Every structure is written in C-alpha cells, then in structure tokens.
Amino acid sequence: MKVDLLARQETALQQQVEHHLLASARLKQQISQRCRVSIVAAARLMAETLQQGGKILLCGNGGSAADCQHIAGELVNWLSKDFQRPGLAAIALTTDSSVMSAIANDSSFESVFERQVQALGNADDLLLGISTSGNSSNIVLAVRAAKAAKLRTLVLTGVGGCLAEMADVAIQVPSNNTQLIQESHLAIEHILCELVEVYLFSEKQV
C-alpha cells in the first residue's frame, strides 16, 4: 500500500518536473522573439562602456544579487576557457557585507546600492540593475542615482514595474513568475557576456 502511494507521488512529481521545464523552455522561446533586439542593444551598451574605459556596476536582491556576482565573475575572469581574453571591469555591489550593513544600519536598506553608486560610479560607467518585479525600491534609487551622475543604465526585469521606463535599455522577460524570470535572466546574462566579447574582440566568432 505504501509502495503504491509513493509510486503515485513520484509520478506526480515527474509530471511537475516536466511542467516546470516545459514552461521555462516556452518562456525562453518567447524571449528569443520579443527580447532579442533589447538584448543586443544591452550588450552593445555594455561593450561601449568597457571600450571607453568605464566599468559595469551591478545590483540586485536575493537570487538577482547572486546573478550580479555571476555576471561580474564572467566578465572579470572569462566566459569560456575556449576564448581567453583580458579581464573586463565589473563590480557586484552586492558583495561587501560591511558596506551594505553600514548603509542599512545608518540610513536604510533602500539606500544600500544608491550610496555605492554615488561613491563608486563615474560618468563613463554603466549600472546594471536586476529586479524580477521591476519595482525593487533599492534598485529604483540606484538607477536614479546613476542617471543623476550621468552613468548609462541597463535593467533586467519581468513584465511591469517602473524600472523599464527609467533605464536607457531594458530587457523585460514576458512573465510574472519569479522563478521562471530568474531562470531566463541567467540565460540572458550568459548571452550578454558572450555578445560583449564579440563586440570587443575581433577574433571572437559569433
């Protein structure tokens, strides 16, 4: 009896696995049609920033904070061992716990990225903000600070929210499902890093 119950549960779980993976695949198909123009525009903006001696500052919360570190790692190191090139300047504003906790304690958590942009950002730089909702208050303040300081601005979001209207370039994943948006953001982030290499290095092949 117990074995039969477990077997039925496993069948349901397998169906859930299939449902999630197919939903993620369908969303990426939509992105390939709806977002390819903005993805290329974003990569060009990143490449122009780096080519002109600027750096890329990245901010996000939760899983998006991890994405910031992931992108910075791909740029500072390299995306693939098959194409080794000089390091590219990128800083994840999500990593310094002392700075973040000091700002959050003395001011507010909403200011943890804004303050860093004001301290570290230059007019040649680019701020990349990641928010699945498109409304994260600390990302909104960071983008405002970046624009006030004449930085380029790029955001990755889901549908809706105010960030897309604020940034120079916005990549809006056509979904409200946070998990699926995050999975799609990761794919987009890898593509962005690859396209940046194509823009910057003539020997990099598409």
Z-matrix of the N, CA and C atoms (Angstrom, degrees):
N
C 1 1.459
C 2 1.525 1 110.09
N 3 1.328 2 115.69 1 -48.14
C 4 1.453 3 120.08 2 -179.69
C 5 1.523 4 110.96 3 -65.21
N 6 1.332 5 117.68 4 -37.88
C 7 1.460 6 122.06 5 178.64
C 8 1.513 7 110.34 6 -62.60
N 9 1.366 8 116.82 7 -42.87
C 10 1.467 9 121.07 8 178.83
C 11 1.527 10 111.01 9 -62.09
N 12 1.324 11 116.81 10 -40.95
C 13 1.455 12 121.05 11 179.69
C 14 1.527 13 110.76 12 -63.73
N 15 1.326 14 115.50 13 -45.11
C 16 1.457 15 119.51 14 179.18
C 17 1.522 16 111.27 15 -63.30
N 18 1.334 17 116.59 16 -37.83
C 19 1.458 18 120.67 17 179.02
C 20 1.525 19 110.80 18 -63.61
N 21 1.343 20 116.64 19 -41.68
C 22 1.466 21 120.12 20 178.24
C 23 1.517 22 110.94 21 -65.76
N 24 1.343 23 116.58 22 -38.92
C 25 1.457 24 119.84 23 178.10
C 26 1.527 25 110.99 24 -64.45
N 27 1.327 26 115.92 25 -40.48
C 28 1.457 27 119.35 26 179.97
C 29 1.522 28 111.30 27 -65.57
N 30 1.314 29 116.94 28 -37.19
C 31 1.454 30 120.41 29 176.70
C 32 1.526 31 110.94 30 -62.51
N 33 1.331 32 116.15 31 -43.09
C 34 1.466 33 120.58 32 177.87
C 35 1.527 34 110.76 33 -64.58
N 36 1.329 35 116.42 34 -39.48
C 37 1.463 36 119.96 35 179.11
C 38 1.524 37 111.25 36 -66.48
N 39 1.326 38 116.46 37 -38.73
C 40 1.465 39 119.86 38 177.04
C 41 1.533 40 110.70 39 -63.02
N 42 1.334 41 115.78 40 -38.24
C 43 1.460 42 119.79 41 177.51
C 44 1.521 43 111.17 42 -65.92
N 45 1.352 44 115.69 43 -36.13
C 46 1.463 45 120.07 44 177.21
C 47 1.526 46 111.00 45 -65.71
N 48 1.329 47 116.02 46 -40.74
C 49 1.464 48 120.48 47 176.30
C 50 1.528 49 109.96 48 -58.08
N 51 1.338 50 115.72 49 -48.72
C 52 1.458 51 120.67 50 -179.43
C 53 1.532 52 111.09 51 -61.31
N 54 1.332 53 115.99 52 -43.17
C 55 1.472 54 120.81 53 -178.87
C 56 1.531 55 110.50 54 -60.46
N 57 1.329 56 116.82 55 -46.41
C 58 1.458 57 119.96 56 -177.40
C 59 1.523 58 111.15 57 -65.92
N 60 1.325 59 116.97 58 -46.85
C 61 1.459 60 119.84 59 -177.34
C 62 1.522 61 111.69 60 -64.97
N 63 1.325 62 117.19 61 -39.40
C 64 1.464 63 120.01 62 178.68
C 65 1.524 64 111.18 63 -68.44
N 66 1.338 65 117.19 64 -37.80
C 67 1.466 66 120.50 65 177.24
C 68 1.524 67 110.24 66 -63.37
N 69 1.340 68 115.87 67 -41.03
C 70 1.460 69 120.46 68 178.47
C 71 1.527 70 110.69 69 -65.04
N 72 1.316 71 116.70 70 -40.92
C 73 1.468 72 120.95 71 179.41
C 74 1.530 73 110.95 72 -66.01
N 75 1.339 74 116.72 73 -41.70
C 76 1.471 75 119.92 74 179.38
C 77 1.529 76 110.89 75 -63.34
N 78 1.333 77 115.84 76 -39.81
C 79 1.460 78 119.16 77 179.05
C 80 1.527 79 110.58 78 -64.23
N 81 1.310 80 117.97 79 -41.43
C 82 1.459 81 120.48 80 178.89
C 83 1.528 82 111.11 81 -65.26
N 84 1.322 83 117.27 82 -32.22
C 85 1.464 84 119.95 83 174.73
C 86 1.529 85 110.14 84 -64.03
N 87 1.335 86 116.55 85 -41.88
C 88 1.465 87 119.91 86 177.40
C 89 1.530 88 110.77 87 -63.05
N 90 1.333 89 115.90 88 -41.73
C 91 1.460 90 120.40 89 -179.91
C 92 1.522 91 110.64 90 -61.53
N 93 1.327 92 116.99 91 -39.51
C 94 1.465 93 120.60 92 -178.73
C 95 1.527 94 111.57 93 -60.70
N 96 1.335 95 116.76 94 -26.90
C 97 1.457 96 120.75 95 178.64
C 98 1.527 97 112.30 96 -92.62
N 99 1.323 98 117.05 97 -42.98
C 100 1.465 99 121.13 98 -171.38
C 101 1.520 100 114.54 99 -88.75
N 102 1.322 101 117.12 100 -25.21
C 103 1.471 102 119.50 101 -169.73
C 104 1.522 103 114.05 102 -115.17
N 105 1.311 104 118.51 103 0.06
C 106 1.467 105 117.96 104 -172.97
C 107 1.532 106 111.85 105 -66.00
N 108 1.328 107 117.40 106 -32.89
C 109 1.467 108 119.56 107 178.13
C 110 1.525 109 110.62 108 -65.97
N 111 1.338 110 116.30 109 -46.05
C 112 1.465 111 119.74 110 -179.47
C 113 1.521 112 111.51 111 -68.98
N 114 1.322 113 118.08 112 -32.29
C 115 1.471 114 120.67 113 178.13
C 116 1.529 115 110.27 114 -65.07
N 117 1.321 116 116.85 115 -45.17
C 118 1.463 117 120.40 116 178.30
C 119 1.532 118 110.65 117 -64.85
N 120 1.338 119 116.54 118 -40.92
C 121 1.468 120 119.97 119 178.06
C 122 1.525 121 110.88 120 -62.57
N 123 1.326 122 117.09 121 -38.82
C 124 1.458 123 121.39 122 178.78
C 125 1.523 124 111.20 123 -65.67
N 126 1.320 125 116.72 124 -44.22
C 127 1.471 126 120.46 125 179.09
C 128 1.519 127 110.55 126 -62.82
N 129 1.329 128 116.73 127 -39.93
C 130 1.463 129 119.93 128 178.34
C 131 1.527 130 111.04 129 -63.81
N 132 1.328 131 116.96 130 -40.76
C 133 1.466 132 121.37 131 178.75
C 134 1.529 133 110.54 132 -63.58
N 135 1.325 134 116.88 133 -42.22
C 136 1.463 135 121.01 134 177.46
C 137 1.525 136 110.86 135 -63.50
N 138 1.328 137 116.43 136 -44.66
C 139 1.461 138 120.81 137 -178.49
C 140 1.523 139 111.38 138 -64.54
N 141 1.329 140 116.83 139 -41.60
C 142 1.466 141 120.82 140 178.54
C 143 1.531 142 110.27 141 -61.54
N 144 1.319 143 115.90 142 -41.49
C 145 1.464 144 120.35 143 178.20
C 146 1.523 145 110.97 144 -59.06
N 147 1.310 146 116.39 145 -49.31
C 148 1.465 147 121.21 146 -177.57
C 149 1.524 148 111.16 147 -68.24
N 150 1.313 149 117.13 148 -39.51
C 151 1.458 150 121.18 149 -179.34
C 152 1.527 151 111.63 150 -64.07
N 153 1.309 152 116.22 151 -31.51
C 154 1.466 153 121.45 152 -178.52
C 155 1.533 154 112.63 153 -90.49
N 156 1.324 155 116.00 154 10.31
C 157 1.456 156 120.69 155 174.67
C 158 1.515 157 114.70 156 88.54
N 159 1.321 158 117.10 157 8.63
C 160 1.461 159 120.52 158 177.35
C 161 1.512 160 111.52 159 -86.70
N 162 1.319 161 115.02 160 176.35
C 163 1.463 162 121.32 161 178.60
C 164 1.529 163 109.06 162 -125.76
N 165 1.311 164 115.31 163 163.01
C 166 1.456 165 121.91 164 179.52
C 167 1.524 166 108.64 165 -106.16
N 168 1.324 167 116.53 166 120.89
C 169 1.458 168 123.38 167 174.64
C 170 1.521 169 108.14 168 -100.27
N 171 1.326 170 116.52 169 137.24
C 172 1.466 171 120.22 170 -174.80
C 173 1.517 172 110.93 171 -126.49
N 174 1.341 173 116.65 172 139.36
C 175 1.459 174 120.26 173 177.53
C 176 1.523 175 111.03 174 -144.50
N 177 1.328 176 115.06 175 147.48
C 178 1.454 177 122.86 176 179.03
C 179 1.514 178 109.25 177 -175.69
N 180 1.314 179 116.94 178 171.74
C 181 1.470 180 122.38 179 -178.31
C 182 1.531 181 110.44 180 -119.53
N 183 1.326 182 115.69 181 146.10
C 184 1.464 183 120.00 182 175.06
C 185 1.517 184 111.94 183 61.38
N 186 1.329 185 115.93 184 -125.90
C 187 1.461 186 120.17 185 178.29
C 188 1.510 187 112.01 186 -60.19
N 189 1.319 188 116.60 187 -32.74
C 190 1.465 189 120.41 188 178.24
C 191 1.525 190 111.41 189 -69.77
N 192 1.342 191 117.20 190 -29.38
C 193 1.462 192 120.59 191 173.82
C 194 1.523 193 109.96 192 -64.56
N 195 1.324 194 115.75 193 -41.36
C 196 1.465 195 119.93 194 176.86
C 197 1.524 196 110.70 195 -63.41
N 198 1.334 197 116.49 196 -37.71
C 199 1.465 198 120.50 197 176.40
C 200 1.523 199 111.21 198 -60.40
N 201 1.334 200 116.61 199 -40.26
C 202 1.470 201 120.41 200 178.96
C 203 1.523 202 110.55 201 -58.11
N 204 1.328 203 116.31 202 -45.45
C 205 1.450 204 120.70 203 178.84
C 206 1.525 205 111.12 204 -65.62
N 207 1.313 206 115.88 205 -36.76
C 208 1.466 207 120.98 206 179.16
C 209 1.527 208 110.39 207 -63.14
N 210 1.332 209 116.86 208 -48.53
C 211 1.463 210 120.70 209 -179.59
C 212 1.525 211 110.38 210 -62.54
N 213 1.339 212 115.98 211 -46.23
C 214 1.463 213 119.21 212 179.82
C 215 1.533 214 110.64 213 -58.08
N 216 1.311 215 115.81 214 -40.94
C 217 1.457 216 119.78 215 178.49
C 218 1.516 217 112.60 216 -62.91
N 219 1.328 218 116.76 217 -41.67
C 220 1.466 219 120.60 218 -179.90
C 221 1.528 220 110.93 219 -66.15
N 222 1.332 221 117.15 220 -35.21
C 223 1.464 222 120.41 221 -177.83
C 224 1.523 223 112.16 222 -79.88
N 225 1.326 224 117.08 223 -46.94
C 226 1.468 225 120.33 224 -178.25
C 227 1.526 226 110.03 225 -66.60
N 228 1.322 227 117.37 226 -40.75
C 229 1.464 228 120.78 227 177.73
C 230 1.528 229 107.73 228 -87.71
N 231 1.299 230 118.38 229 -106.94
C 232 1.465 231 122.50 230 169.54
C 233 1.512 232 108.39 231 -161.89
N 234 1.312 233 115.42 232 161.14
C 235 1.459 234 121.15 233 -175.64
C 236 1.522 235 111.18 234 -76.61
N 237 1.322 236 116.84 235 -39.89
C 238 1.461 237 121.41 236 -176.55
C 239 1.523 238 110.04 237 -143.37
N 240 1.324 239 115.71 238 141.92
C 241 1.467 240 119.91 239 176.41
C 242 1.518 241 111.80 240 -65.71
N 243 1.337 242 116.58 241 -16.82
C 244 1.461 243 120.36 242 178.55
C 245 1.520 244 112.39 243 -72.27
N 246 1.357 245 116.27 244 -17.66
C 247 1.463 246 119.74 245 178.31
C 248 1.522 247 108.29 246 -138.94
N 249 1.325 248 115.20 247 93.95
C 250 1.457 249 120.91 248 -178.01
C 251 1.521 250 108.90 249 -94.90
N 252 1.323 251 115.44 250 125.10
C 253 1.464 252 121.52 251 -176.29
C 254 1.528 253 108.65 252 -138.43
N 255 1.334 254 117.19 253 172.74
C 256 1.467 255 119.46 254 178.81
C 257 1.526 256 111.20 255 -60.41
N 258 1.323 257 116.09 256 153.82
C 259 1.455 258 120.31 257 177.38
C 260 1.517 259 111.68 258 -66.06
N 261 1.314 260 116.39 259 147.78
C 262 1.460 261 123.12 260 -179.98
C 263 1.523 262 108.85 261 -112.36
N 264 1.323 263 116.62 262 139.91
C 265 1.467 264 122.00 263 -170.19
C 266 1.524 265 112.10 264 -75.25
N 267 1.316 266 116.02 265 113.55
C 268 1.466 267 121.88 266 178.78
C 269 1.522 268 109.28 267 -148.77
N 270 1.328 269 116.18 268 137.98
C 271 1.465 270 121.38 269 -179.17
C 272 1.526 271 108.89 270 -132.15
N 273 1.324 272 116.63 271 122.36
C 274 1.465 273 121.33 272 173.30
C 275 1.525 274 108.26 273 -82.55
N 276 1.326 275 116.86 274 119.32
C 277 1.464 276 121.84 275 -179.13
C 278 1.529 277 111.91 276 -78.94
N 279 1.307 278 116.53 277 9.73
C 280 1.467 279 122.82 278 -175.72
C 281 1.515 280 112.97 279 -100.94
N 282 1.331 281 118.16 280 2.44
C 283 1.462 282 119.62 281 -165.32
C 284 1.526 283 115.34 282 -105.54
N 285 1.326 284 118.47 283 -21.62
C 286 1.467 285 120.29 284 -175.21
C 287 1.528 286 109.13 285 -91.13
N 288 1.327 287 116.00 286 96.97
C 289 1.465 288 120.79 287 -175.48
C 290 1.523 289 112.26 288 -64.05
N 291 1.322 290 117.46 289 -32.64
C 292 1.465 291 119.94 290 179.78
C 293 1.525 292 111.21 291 -67.92
N 294 1.322 293 116.33 292 -45.78
C 295 1.465 294 120.28 293 177.97
C 296 1.521 295 110.68 294 -63.63
N 297 1.326 296 116.65 295 -47.38
C 298 1.465 297 120.01 296 -176.79
C 299 1.520 298 111.82 297 -64.12
N 300 1.334 299 116.89 298 -42.74
C 301 1.460 300 119.03 299 -178.51
C 302 1.522 301 111.61 300 -71.69
N 303 1.332 302 117.33 301 -32.45
C 304 1.459 303 120.14 302 176.46
C 305 1.520 304 110.95 303 -64.05
N 306 1.336 305 116.38 304 -45.62
C 307 1.465 306 120.31 305 179.26
C 308 1.520 307 110.41 306 -65.25
N 309 1.332 308 116.61 307 -44.68
C 310 1.466 309 120.51 308 -179.09
C 311 1.523 310 111.11 309 -63.09
N 312 1.335 311 117.00 310 -39.05
C 313 1.459 312 121.32 311 -178.17
C 314 1.530 313 112.36 312 -73.62
N 315 1.328 314 116.04 313 -42.09
C 316 1.467 315 119.83 314 -174.37
C 317 1.519 316 112.86 315 -86.92
N 318 1.332 317 116.42 316 -23.85
C 319 1.464 318 120.01 317 -179.03
C 320 1.523 319 109.19 318 -124.83
N 321 1.323 320 116.66 319 -89.68
C 322 1.467 321 121.37 320 177.28
C 323 1.516 322 108.71 321 -165.31
N 324 1.324 323 115.89 322 158.27
C 325 1.462 324 118.66 323 177.85
C 326 1.522 325 110.88 324 -65.21
N 327 1.322 326 116.86 325 -27.07
C 328 1.467 327 120.06 326 178.11
C 329 1.524 328 111.95 327 -61.02
N 330 1.327 329 117.23 328 -21.59
C 331 1.470 330 121.27 329 -175.10
C 332 1.520 331 114.12 330 -97.78
N 333 1.345 332 117.92 331 2.80
C 334 1.470 333 119.07 332 -170.63
C 335 1.527 334 112.99 333 -63.71
N 336 1.321 335 118.19 334 -30.27
C 337 1.466 336 120.21 335 178.25
C 338 1.527 337 111.42 336 -96.18
N 339 1.318 338 116.66 337 -36.09
C 340 1.462 339 120.91 338 178.41
C 341 1.528 340 110.44 339 -54.56
N 342 1.320 341 116.55 340 -48.93
C 343 1.466 342 121.43 341 -177.26
C 344 1.524 343 111.02 342 -62.88
N 345 1.323 344 117.51 343 -39.98
C 346 1.462 345 120.77 344 179.43
C 347 1.528 346 111.34 345 -67.88
N 348 1.327 347 116.63 346 -38.02
C 349 1.463 348 119.70 347 176.20
C 350 1.521 349 110.05 348 -61.91
N 351 1.327 350 116.16 349 -43.42
C 352 1.461 351 120.32 350 179.58
C 353 1.523 352 111.31 351 -63.68
N 354 1.320 353 117.12 352 -35.46
C 355 1.469 354 121.33 353 -177.38
C 356 1.524 355 113.14 354 -81.51
N 357 1.330 356 117.14 355 -36.18
C 358 1.464 357 121.36 356 -170.12
C 359 1.523 358 114.19 357 -109.61
N 360 1.313 359 117.31 358 -19.26
C 361 1.456 360 120.61 359 -173.54
C 362 1.516 361 113.67 360 -81.57
N 363 1.331 362 115.33 361 140.76
C 364 1.458 363 123.10 362 174.30
C 365 1.526 364 108.99 363 -123.70
N 366 1.313 365 115.55 364 163.75
C 367 1.458 366 119.81 365 -175.82
C 368 1.531 367 113.05 366 -62.04
N 369 1.329 368 117.69 367 -21.10
C 370 1.473 369 120.91 368 179.24
C 371 1.527 370 112.10 369 -83.21
N 372 1.327 371 117.63 370 -7.24
C 373 1.463 372 122.00 371 -172.64
C 374 1.527 373 112.57 372 -88.97
N 375 1.326 374 114.46 373 174.50
C 376 1.464 375 122.76 374 175.99
C 377 1.524 376 108.63 375 -132.12
N 378 1.311 377 115.93 376 136.44
C 379 1.466 378 120.93 377 172.30
C 380 1.519 379 108.73 378 -102.80
N 381 1.335 380 115.74 379 125.68
C 382 1.456 381 122.00 380 174.55
C 383 1.529 382 107.96 381 -109.78
N 384 1.323 383 116.43 382 113.16
C 385 1.462 384 121.75 383 178.80
C 386 1.518 385 111.14 384 -107.82
N 387 1.324 386 115.67 385 137.85
C 388 1.465 387 120.89 386 -178.68
C 389 1.526 388 108.92 387 -120.42
N 390 1.336 389 116.07 388 124.36
C 391 1.467 390 121.51 389 179.91
C 392 1.517 391 108.78 390 -150.95
N 393 1.324 392 117.33 391 115.98
C 394 1.466 393 119.42 392 -178.88
C 395 1.524 394 111.46 393 -64.15
N 396 1.323 395 117.37 394 -33.04
C 397 1.470 396 120.75 395 -179.90
C 398 1.519 397 112.42 396 -81.47
N 399 1.329 398 115.90 397 -25.13
C 400 1.454 399 120.37 398 -174.12
C 401 1.510 400 113.50 399 78.40
N 402 1.332 401 116.83 400 8.96
C 403 1.463 402 121.46 401 -175.61
C 404 1.523 403 114.33 402 -131.42
N 405 1.325 404 119.17 403 6.55
C 406 1.468 405 120.89 404 -175.95
C 407 1.526 406 109.67 405 -56.30
N 408 1.322 407 116.48 406 121.25
C 409 1.462 408 120.21 407 -170.21
C 410 1.520 409 112.79 408 -62.63
N 411 1.341 410 117.70 409 -36.97
C 412 1.463 411 118.26 410 -179.20
C 413 1.529 412 112.13 411 -72.95
N 414 1.340 413 116.80 412 -25.87
C 415 1.463 414 120.21 413 174.86
C 416 1.531 415 109.51 414 -75.38
N 417 1.318 416 116.51 415 -40.00
C 418 1.468 417 121.01 416 177.22
C 419 1.525 418 110.57 417 -57.82
N 420 1.346 419 116.67 418 -47.66
C 421 1.460 420 120.22 419 179.23
C 422 1.525 421 111.63 420 -64.34
N 423 1.315 422 117.20 421 -36.54
C 424 1.463 423 120.47 422 178.97
C 425 1.524 424 110.92 423 -65.72
N 426 1.330 425 116.90 424 -41.98
C 427 1.465 426 120.46 425 178.86
C 428 1.529 427 110.23 426 -65.38
N 429 1.315 428 116.93 427 -40.64
C 430 1.470 429 119.89 428 177.03
C 431 1.525 430 110.78 429 -61.31
N 432 1.324 431 116.28 430 -43.10
C 433 1.469 432 120.06 431 178.91
C 434 1.521 433 110.74 432 -64.24
N 435 1.322 434 116.22 433 -39.51
C 436 1.465 435 120.52 434 179.41
C 437 1.525 436 110.97 435 -63.69
N 438 1.317 437 116.55 436 -44.41
C 439 1.456 438 119.59 437 -179.46
C 440 1.526 439 111.04 438 -66.68
N 441 1.335 440 117.05 439 -36.59
C 442 1.465 441 120.62 440 177.89
C 443 1.521 442 110.86 441 -63.70
N 444 1.345 443 116.75 442 -32.19
C 445 1.456 444 121.99 443 -179.71
C 446 1.525 445 112.36 444 -92.79
N 447 1.346 446 117.18 445 7.66
C 448 1.471 447 123.25 446 176.20
C 449 1.519 448 113.94 447 70.69
N 450 1.351 449 117.76 448 23.56
C 451 1.457 450 120.07 449 172.63
C 452 1.521 451 109.67 450 -76.93
N 453 1.324 452 116.44 451 153.35
C 454 1.463 453 120.52 452 167.58
C 455 1.530 454 107.72 453 -69.76
N 456 1.326 455 116.91 454 153.35
C 457 1.467 456 119.65 455 -179.33
C 458 1.522 457 110.86 456 -134.48
N 459 1.320 458 114.84 457 138.34
C 460 1.459 459 123.57 458 -179.59
C 461 1.522 460 107.97 459 -139.15
N 462 1.331 461 117.54 460 135.71
C 463 1.461 462 120.07 461 178.01
C 464 1.523 463 110.68 462 -131.03
N 465 1.326 464 114.80 463 147.27
C 466 1.464 465 123.62 464 169.95
C 467 1.520 466 107.15 465 -114.43
N 468 1.328 467 117.26 466 124.18
C 469 1.455 468 121.81 467 -176.75
C 470 1.519 469 110.44 468 -139.71
N 471 1.352 470 114.54 469 -177.75
C 472 1.454 471 121.02 470 164.76
C 473 1.521 472 107.18 471 -97.03
N 474 1.317 473 116.95 472 -154.67
C 475 1.463 474 119.59 473 176.52
C 476 1.525 475 109.17 474 -79.33
N 477 1.316 476 116.20 475 149.61
C 478 1.455 477 120.46 476 176.34
C 479 1.507 478 112.74 477 80.34
N 480 1.333 479 114.56 478 -176.76
C 481 1.449 480 121.01 479 -179.65
C 482 1.520 481 111.77 480 87.73
N 483 1.325 482 115.17 481 164.80
C 484 1.465 483 120.81 482 -175.52
C 485 1.520 484 113.56 483 -91.91
N 486 1.326 485 118.30 484 -16.72
C 487 1.458 486 120.42 485 -172.95
C 488 1.528 487 113.32 486 -63.06
N 489 1.320 488 116.82 487 -36.89
C 490 1.460 489 119.73 488 -177.28
C 491 1.519 490 111.66 489 -60.53
N 492 1.331 491 116.57 490 -34.01
C 493 1.461 492 120.38 491 179.66
C 494 1.520 493 112.10 492 -77.11
N 495 1.316 494 117.19 493 -20.15
C 496 1.463 495 121.35 494 -176.24
C 497 1.525 496 112.97 495 -85.82
N 498 1.319 497 117.16 496 -31.80
C 499 1.464 498 121.27 497 -169.07
C 500 1.521 499 112.41 498 -86.17
N 501 1.329 500 115.05 499 158.94
C 502 1.464 501 120.70 500 174.95
C 503 1.524 502 110.58 501 -65.24
N 504 1.330 503 116.17 502 -41.07
C 505 1.460 504 122.11 503 176.85
C 506 1.522 505 108.28 504 -135.53
N 507 1.317 506 116.87 505 135.99
C 508 1.466 507 122.20 506 177.78
C 509 1.517 508 109.83 507 -128.55
N 510 1.323 509 115.39 508 133.45
C 511 1.465 510 121.54 509 171.71
C 512 1.526 511 106.22 510 -108.57
N 513 1.326 512 116.50 511 110.05
C 514 1.459 513 122.10 512 -175.90
C 515 1.529 514 110.16 513 -107.40
N 516 1.320 515 115.76 514 108.56
C 517 1.465 516 120.46 515 176.75
C 518 1.531 517 108.37 516 -70.96
N 519 1.329 518 118.63 517 127.32
C 520 1.463 519 121.14 518 -173.97
C 521 1.530 520 113.45 519 -77.80
N 522 1.335 521 115.93 520 68.20
C 523 1.463 522 120.58 521 -179.43
C 524 1.523 523 109.04 522 -158.52
N 525 1.353 524 115.19 523 155.87
C 526 1.467 525 122.27 524 171.42
C 527 1.520 526 112.13 525 -106.85
N 528 1.325 527 117.70 526 -0.60
C 529 1.459 528 122.66 527 -177.30
C 530 1.533 529 109.44 528 -85.87
N 531 1.329 530 116.48 529 111.26
C 532 1.463 531 120.83 530 -173.00
C 533 1.525 532 112.20 531 -56.86
N 534 1.332 533 117.57 532 -45.07
C 535 1.465 534 119.94 533 -177.75
C 536 1.522 535 111.08 534 -62.52
N 537 1.326 536 116.73 535 -45.05
C 538 1.458 537 119.75 536 -178.59
C 539 1.527 538 111.30 537 -68.27
N 540 1.323 539 116.23 538 -36.11
C 541 1.465 540 119.18 539 176.39
C 542 1.523 541 110.26 540 -62.10
N 543 1.339 542 116.86 541 -45.20
C 544 1.465 543 120.33 542 -179.35
C 545 1.521 544 111.44 543 -62.88
N 546 1.327 545 117.15 544 -40.32
C 547 1.461 546 120.29 545 178.05
C 548 1.526 547 110.31 546 -63.19
N 549 1.313 548 116.45 547 -39.62
C 550 1.463 549 120.78 548 179.17
C 551 1.519 550 111.21 549 -70.99
N 552 1.334 551 116.87 550 -38.18
C 553 1.457 552 119.79 551 177.03
C 554 1.520 553 110.87 552 -57.29
N 555 1.322 554 117.14 553 -42.03
C 556 1.468 555 119.79 554 -179.36
C 557 1.525 556 111.04 555 -61.44
N 558 1.330 557 116.98 556 -43.10
C 559 1.468 558 120.07 557 178.01
C 560 1.524 559 110.35 558 -62.24
N 561 1.328 560 116.43 559 -43.87
C 562 1.468 561 121.03 560 179.17
C 563 1.522 562 110.64 561 -62.47
N 564 1.319 563 116.41 562 -41.54
C 565 1.465 564 120.37 563 -178.76
C 566 1.522 565 111.93 564 -62.04
N 567 1.327 566 117.22 565 -40.41
C 568 1.454 567 119.96 566 176.17
C 569 1.528 568 110.89 567 -64.36
N 570 1.320 569 116.61 568 -40.96
C 571 1.465 570 120.47 569 178.08
C 572 1.523 571 110.18 570 -62.61
N 573 1.327 572 116.97 571 -44.11
C 574 1.464 573 120.24 572 179.29
C 575 1.528 574 111.15 573 -57.80
N 576 1.325 575 116.69 574 -45.82
C 577 1.461 576 119.76 575 -179.95
C 578 1.527 577 111.33 576 -62.59
N 579 1.322 578 116.23 577 -39.27
C 580 1.465 579 119.35 578 179.04
C 581 1.521 580 111.31 579 -66.73
N 582 1.345 581 117.20 580 -43.50
C 583 1.462 582 120.27 581 -179.35
C 584 1.524 583 111.34 582 -67.42
N 585 1.315 584 117.48 583 -35.08
C 586 1.465 585 120.37 584 175.77
C 587 1.524 586 109.60 585 -58.67
N 588 1.324 587 116.90 586 -42.60
C 589 1.468 588 119.92 587 177.86
C 590 1.524 589 110.86 588 -62.83
N 591 1.325 590 117.47 589 -39.48
C 592 1.464 591 120.80 590 178.92
C 593 1.524 592 110.26 591 -62.98
N 594 1.326 593 116.52 592 -43.23
C 595 1.459 594 120.65 593 179.39
C 596 1.529 595 112.32 594 -64.04
N 597 1.321 596 116.89 595 -39.47
C 598 1.458 597 120.71 596 -170.69
C 599 1.522 598 114.96 597 -89.59
N 600 1.330 599 117.21 598 -25.20
C 601 1.457 600 119.53 599 -172.36
C 602 1.527 601 109.74 600 -126.00
N 603 1.322 602 115.48 601 114.30
C 604 1.470 603 120.54 602 -173.90
C 605 1.526 604 112.53 603 -62.22
N 606 1.350 605 116.52 604 -26.90
C 607 1.467 606 119.26 605 -178.59
C 608 1.525 607 113.23 606 -80.30
N 609 1.354 608 117.11 607 -8.42
C 610 1.458 609 120.50 608 177.72
C 611 1.515 610 108.99 609 -77.93
N 612 1.310 611 116.51 610 124.47
C 613 1.453 612 121.88 611 -178.18
C 614 1.520 613 111.62 612 -95.27
N 615 1.329 614 117.08 613 143.02
C 616 1.471 615 121.84 614 177.40
C 617 1.515 616 109.03 615 -73.80
